[in-house]
Amino acid sequence: RYAIFSVDVIGRRIYTIQIKDLQTGEILSDKITNCTGNVAWANDNKTFFYTRQDEKTLRSDKVYKHILGTDAAADKLVYFEADDTFNVSVSRGKSKKYITINISSTLTDEYRFIPADNPDAEFKTFQERIRGLEYSISHYGDSFYIVTNADDAINFKLMKTVENATEKANWKDLIPHREDVLIEGIDIFKDYLVISERSNGLNKIKIMPWSGAEAYYLPFDIETYTAYTTTNVDFDTDILRYGYQSMATPSSVIDFNMKTKTKEIKKEQQVLGGKFDKNNYIEERLWAKATDGTMIPMSVVYRKGIQKDGKNPLLQYAYGSYGMSMDPYFSTTRLSLLDRGFVYVIAHIRGGEDLGRQWYEDGKLLKKKNTFTDFIDCSK
C-alpha cells in the first residue's frame, strides 16, 4: 500500500525520504531529511530502516529505524560505523526473510542481519570483518549463499551455509574457485540460481535449476559482446531480465524465460536517422602479445568493405584501472567515424578485471607499468 521515495533537490546526494499511500494518493506527513535515500521495509508494513551519512564527508555511516506516523526526530539509531574506511547500506533480500546491514570497504566486507518479521530484533553479525575477506550474501530456503574470496579464491567462489551457523568456519563450497573463471555475482530465484561469470574476457550467464536439471549458459552468437543481469526483483518467476549489446548491436533489455528458453526484447536503443543496419559492420576479437608474453584481448569494429591494409585511421581506447572491466559497448556517435573508414578498438589491458581478478592485480601498484605497455603493444 505504501511506497517510499527519496528526493535530492540540491545535487549533493543528500536526500529527503517521504511516503506515498498508493490507494489514496496521499503523501504522508512522515518526512526524513538529510539521509542517503537508501531504505529497506520490514514485513510489518509500518517499519523501515534507512541510512544517513556524515555531514562533511557524505560517508554513509548510520542506520536508523522509523515507524510510520512517528516523529523522525525520535527514530532509533540501530548501527553506527566508526571506521571511516567503511560505508554502510541496508537492504531486504529477495526472499524477504531478512534485513541486512551491508558494511564494506575497498577490500573487506561485513554483514549484520535480523528477521524482516521482527524489526525490533538486535542485528546479528553474519561473519565479522577480516581484512581482505570480501563476501556478499543471498538468502534462499533455509540457507545463505555467499560469493567470496575466502581461502585465497582470488576469482571468487560460491559457498553455502545454514541460517543458524553463518560464521566462515561453517561455509561449504558450492562452486569452487576456478583459475580461469571470475564469479561476478548471483541472482537467486525460487526455481533457479543464475551466476554471472567472466571467462576469457567475456561475460557468461549460467542458469542452474534447483531441481538438479542440467545447467546451461545463455547463448551469444558473436565473439565480442557485453551481457549482464539487470534488476530482477521478483523471486517466484521464470523470467530473467538481462542487458545485451555489442559494438555493432544497440543496447537492449531482454526477458529470458528460463523454463522455455525463449527470449523477448523489451527495449532496444534507438538509432536516429533510419539508415542504421548492424549488418554493415564487422566485429572482431584480436589478441596482442604483451612485452612479457601475456596475450591481451582487443574488441574491434569497422565498416564492412574497408581494406585492412594498415592505411585506415584508427581510434583506440582503454581504461585499465581499479578493476573496472571495459566491456564492448554500442555507441551512436561512433557510427560517424566507422562510416568514414575508421577502425575502432577497445584494448582490454591489465588493471581492469577483464580476464579475472589477477588481471587487476597485474596492473596495479608495482605492476602498474603493464597498463601502459599493454596499450602500446595493442597499438602496434
C-alpha positions in Angstrom: 0.0 0.0 0.0 2.9 2.4 0.8 5.8 3.4 -1.4 8.9 5.2 -0.1 10.6 7.7 -2.4 13.6 9.9 -1.8 14.4 13.2 -3.5 17.6 15.2 -3.7 16.9 18.8 -4.9 20.4 20.1 -4.3 22.6 17.7 -6.3 24.8 16.7 -3.4 23.3 13.2 -2.7 21.6 14.5 0.4 18.0 13.1 0.2 14.6 13.6 1.8 12.5 10.4 2.3 8.7 10.6 2.0 6.0 8.0 1.8 3.0 7.8 -0.6 -0.2 6.0 0.1 -0.8 4.2 -3.2 -4.5 3.7 -2.5 -5.4 7.3 -1.8 -2.5 9.2 -3.5 -1.8 11.0 -0.2 1.7 11.9 0.7 2.1 11.0 4.4 3.3 13.6 7.0 6.4 11.5 7.7 9.5 13.3 6.3 13.1 12.3 6.9 15.7 14.8 5.8 19.5 14.6 5.4 19.8 11.0 4.5 21.1 8.8 1.7 17.8 7.7 0.3 18.7 4.0 0.9 15.7 2.2 2.5 14.5 -1.3 3.4 11.0 -2.2 4.5 10.3 -4.6 7.4 7.5 -7.1 6.9 5.1 -5.4 9.3 4.2 -2.7 6.7 5.0 0.1 9.1 8.7 -0.1 9.9 11.6 0.7 7.7 15.3 1.2 8.0 17.3 3.9 6.3 20.9 5.2 6.3 22.4 8.6 7.0 25.8 10.0 6.0 28.5 12.1 7.7 27.5 15.7 7.1 31.0 16.7 5.9 32.4 13.7 4.1 29.0 12.2 3.0 30.2 8.8 4.0 27.2 6.6 4.8 27.8 5.6 8.4 24.5 5.3 10.3 21.4 3.1 10.1 18.1 4.3 11.7 14.7 2.7 12.2 11.5 4.6 11.5 7.8 3.7 12.3 5.1 5.2 10.1 3.3 8.0 11.8 6.0 8.8 14.3 8.3 11.8 14.6 11.5 11.2 12.7 13.4 13.0 15.4 12.6 10.0 17.7 14.0 7.4 15.2 16.3 4.9 16.8 19.9 4.6 15.7 20.5 0.9 15.3 24.0 0.9 13.9 26.9 3.3 13.6 30.2 2.6 11.7 33.1 4.4 13.4 35.8 3.2 10.9 35.9 5.9 8.2 37.2 3.5 5.6 33.8 1.6 5.6 30.4 2.6 4.2 27.1 1.1 5.2 23.8 0.4 3.4 20.7 -1.5 4.2 18.6 -3.9 2.2 15.9 -6.6 2.3 16.8 -9.8 0.4 14.7 -11.1 -2.5 13.3 -13.9 -0.3 12.0 -11.1 2.0 13.0 -13.1 5.1 15.9 -10.9 6.3 17.0 -7.3 6.5 20.8 -6.8 6.2 23.2 -4.1 7.0 26.0 -4.2 4.5 29.3 -2.8 5.7 32.1 -2.6 3.2 35.4 -1.0 2.4 37.6 -1.5 -0.7 38.8 -5.0 0.3 36.7 -6.0 3.3 33.0 -6.8 3.9 30.8 -7.4 6.9 27.1 -8.1 7.1 24.6 -7.9 10.0 21.1 -9.2 9.8 17.7 -9.6 11.5 14.4 -11.4 10.5 12.3 -9.0 8.4 9.3 -10.2 10.5 10.9 -8.9 13.7 12.2 -5.3 13.1 12.8 -4.8 16.9 15.4 -7.6 17.0 19.1 -6.9 17.6 21.2 -7.2 14.5 23.4 -10.2 14.5 26.8 -10.3 12.8 26.9 -12.8 9.8 30.7 -13.0 9.7 32.8 -10.4 11.4 35.2 -8.4 9.2 38.6 -9.8 8.4 40.9 -7.6 6.5 41.0 -8.8 2.9 37.9 -11.0 3.2 35.3 -10.0 0.7 31.8 -11.6 0.6 28.2 -10.9 -0.3 25.2 -12.9 0.8 21.9 -14.0 -0.6 19.2 -16.0 1.2 17.2 -18.9 -0.2 15.2 -21.7 1.7 17.0 -22.4 4.9 20.4 -21.3 3.7 22.6 -18.3 2.8 24.6 -18.3 -0.4 27.9 -16.5 -0.3 30.1 -15.1 -3.1 33.5 -14.7 -1.5 37.3 -14.7 -2.0 37.7 -16.8 1.2 40.6 -19.3 1.2 42.6 -17.4 -1.4 39.8 -17.6 -4.0 41.1 -14.7 -6.0 38.4 -15.2 -8.7 35.8 -15.7 -6.0 33.7 -18.8 -5.4 30.2 -19.7 -4.3 29.7 -21.1 -0.8 26.7 -22.1 1.3 25.8 -22.2 5.0 22.6 -22.7 7.0 20.8 -19.8 8.6 21.8 -20.6 12.2 25.5 -21.1 11.5 26.7 -18.1 9.5 30.3 -17.9 10.6 33.0 -18.6 8.0 34.0 -21.8 9.7 30.6 -23.3 8.6 30.8 -22.2 4.9 30.9 -25.0 2.4 31.9 -24.9 -1.2 29.1 -25.0 -3.8 31.0 -23.8 -6.8 34.7 -24.0 -6.0 37.3 -21.5 -7.1 38.5 -21.6 -10.7 41.7 -20.1 -12.0 40.1 -19.2 -15.4 36.6 -18.1 -14.3 35.7 -15.0 -12.3 32.3 -15.1 -10.4 30.9 -11.6 -10.5 27.6 -12.2 -8.7 24.5 -14.3 -8.4 20.7 -13.9 -8.8 18.5 -16.2 -6.8 15.0 -17.2 -7.9 12.6 -19.8 -6.5 13.4 -22.4 -9.1 16.8 -21.2 -10.5 20.2 -20.0 -9.5 21.8 -17.6 -12.0 25.5 -17.0 -11.9 27.2 -14.1 -13.6 30.7 -15.2 -14.7 33.6 -13.8 -16.7 35.9 -16.1 -18.6 38.4 -15.5 -21.5 37.5 -11.8 -21.2 33.7 -12.3 -21.9 30.6 -12.2 -19.8 28.8 -15.5 -19.3 25.3 -16.0 -17.7 24.8 -19.5 -16.3 21.4 -20.9 -15.4 21.3 -23.6 -12.7 17.8 -25.1 -11.9 17.5 -26.0 -8.2 15.7 -29.2 -9.4 19.1 -30.6 -10.4 18.2 -30.4 -14.1 21.2 -29.7 -16.4 22.7 -26.2 -16.1 23.2 -24.2 -19.3 24.6 -20.9 -20.4 22.7 -18.2 -22.3 23.8 -18.4 -25.9 25.6 -15.5 -27.6 26.5 -15.8 -31.2 29.2 -13.3 -31.7 32.8 -13.2 -30.4 32.8 -9.9 -28.6 29.8 -8.5 -26.7 28.6 -7.4 -23.2 25.8 -9.2 -21.3 24.7 -8.7 -17.7 21.7 -9.4 -15.5 19.8 -6.3 -14.6 17.3 -5.6 -11.8 15.4 -8.9 -11.1 13.2 -8.1 -8.1 10.7 -11.0 -8.5 11.6 -14.2 -6.6 8.9 -16.5 -7.9 9.3 -16.1 -11.6 10.8 -18.0 -14.6 11.8 -14.7 -16.2 15.4 -13.4 -16.1 15.9 -9.8 -17.3 19.3 -9.1 -18.7 21.0 -6.4 -20.8 22.9 -7.1 -24.0 25.0 -5.0 -26.5 28.0 -5.2 -28.7 30.0 -2.7 -30.7 27.6 -3.1 -33.7 24.4 -4.1 -31.8 22.4 -1.4 -29.9 21.9 -1.8 -26.2 18.8 -3.9 -25.4 16.9 -5.1 -22.4 15.8 -8.8 -22.8 13.4 -11.0 -20.8 14.6 -14.6 -21.0 12.2 -17.4 -19.9 14.5 -19.9 -18.1 11.9 -22.6 -18.4 11.1 -22.4 -22.1 14.5 -20.9 -23.1 12.8 -18.2 -25.2 13.6 -14.5 -25.1 11.7 -11.3 -25.7 13.4 -8.0 -26.5 11.6 -5.4 -24.3 13.6 -2.4 -25.4 16.3 -1.6 -27.9 18.3 1.6 -28.1 17.1 3.7 -31.0 19.5 4.9 -33.7 18.0 8.0 -35.3 18.1 8.6 -39.0 16.6 5.3 -40.1 19.7 4.2 -42.0 21.4 2.1 -39.4 21.9 -1.6 -40.2 24.2 -3.6 -37.9 25.0 -5.9 -40.8 27.0 -3.1 -42.3 29.7 -3.5 -39.6 32.2 -6.3 -38.7 33.2 -7.1 -35.2 36.3 -9.0 -34.3 38.3 -10.1 -31.3 42.1 -9.8 -31.7 44.9 -10.7 -29.3 48.2 -8.8 -28.9 51.3 -10.2 -27.3 52.5 -8.0 -24.5 56.1 -7.3 -23.6 56.1 -10.2 -21.1 54.3 -12.6 -23.4 50.8 -12.2 -22.0 48.1 -12.2 -24.6 45.9 -9.0 -24.4 42.4 -9.1 -26.0 41.0 -6.3 -28.1 37.5 -5.7 -29.3 37.5 -4.3 -32.9 34.7 -2.9 -35.1 34.8 -1.4 -38.6 32.6 -0.8 -41.6 32.2 -3.8 -43.9 34.2 -3.4 -47.1 37.2 -1.4 -45.9 40.6 -2.7 -46.9 42.7 -3.8 -43.9 45.9 -2.5 -45.4 47.2 -0.5 -42.5 46.2 2.8 -44.0 42.9 3.3 -42.2 42.5 5.9 -39.5 42.3 4.2 -36.0 40.9 5.2 -32.7 42.0 3.0 -29.8 40.6 3.3 -26.2 41.3 1.6 -22.9 40.9 2.2 -19.2 42.8 -0.4 -17.1 42.3 0.8 -13.5 40.5 -0.1 -10.3 39.4 -3.5 -11.5 36.9 -1.8 -13.8 36.3 -4.0 -16.9 35.9 -2.1 -20.1 33.4 -4.3 -22.0 32.5 -3.8 -25.6 29.6 -1.3 -25.9 27.5 0.3 -28.6 27.8 4.0 -29.4 25.7 6.0 -31.9 28.3 8.8 -32.0 30.9 6.2 -33.0 29.0 5.3 -36.2 30.0 8.5 -37.9 33.7 7.5 -37.5 33.1 4.0 -38.7 31.1 5.2 -41.7 34.2 7.4 -42.7 36.6 4.4 -42.6 37.8 4.5 -39.0 38.7 1.3 -37.2 37.7 1.5 -33.5 39.4 -0.6 -30.9 38.9 -1.2 -27.1 42.0 -2.7 -25.7 41.3 -4.8 -22.6 44.6 -4.0 -20.9 45.6 -5.1 -17.4 44.4 -3.1 -14.5 40.8 -3.9 -15.3 39.2 -7.2 -14.3 38.5 -8.3 -17.9 40.3 -11.6 -17.6 39.7 -12.2 -13.9 41.0 -10.8 -10.6 44.6 -11.5 -11.4 44.2 -9.2 -14.5 43.6 -6.4 -12.0 46.4 -7.4 -9.6 48.8 -7.5 -12.6 48.0 -3.9 -13.5 48.3 -2.1 -10.1 50.9 -0.8 -7.7 54.4 -2.1 -8.6 52.9 -3.7 -11.7 51.1 -0.6 -12.9 53.5 -0.2 -15.8 51.8 -3.2 -17.5 48.7 -1.0 -18.1 50.7 1.3 -20.3 52.9 -1.2 -22.1 49.8 -3.3 -22.8 48.3 -0.3 -24.5 51.4 0.3 -26.6 51.6 -3.4 -27.6 47.9 -3.4 -28.6 48.6 -0.3 -30.7 51.5 -1.9 -32.5 
